[in-house]
């Protein structure tokens, strides 16, 4: 039986470390989207420490909206705000210039559905780091699975290993940031921390 995961908006390194443990992954999209979820937010390192960037959403059916039906809201220009925050935080990172245009395209490509947006981001990292993971989506909601990662708090789980981060005032490695931090700081060799 494949492992079941939530989909993520620029998920953490630990999230990707767990994904690649399985050859087959099923992304949950039939549940009701929980509040305060990394499905629409990421954590980056800024000059003031950890910074949370949240993508606004619309739930057409209120709290009963299935994840697959959740819409990305463009009432405000949040892609520009996220892009500016990323440039401010990572412009001095060794691989920022190499990947900046790819990430900018991902951010500014308008998607109607959250799941489609998150999947394109996840696929980008599968391709960039040459990760071999077959994935599909849930077809109906199940309360539990033998390999169930849907309730894992990936924003607070520590990853395995460390790398050189662009540190501002903090002097300590922060393991709970988006995989973008790894990409901009380590580039292609970041793959060694994921697999």
Beta strands, then each sheet from edge to edge (+ up, - down):
strand 1: 3-5
strand 2: 24-27
strand 3: 41-46
strand 4: 49-54
strand 5: 57-58
strand 6: 71-72
strand 7: 134-137
sheet 1: 1+ 2+ 7+
sheet 2: 3+ 4-
sheet 3: 5+ 6-
end
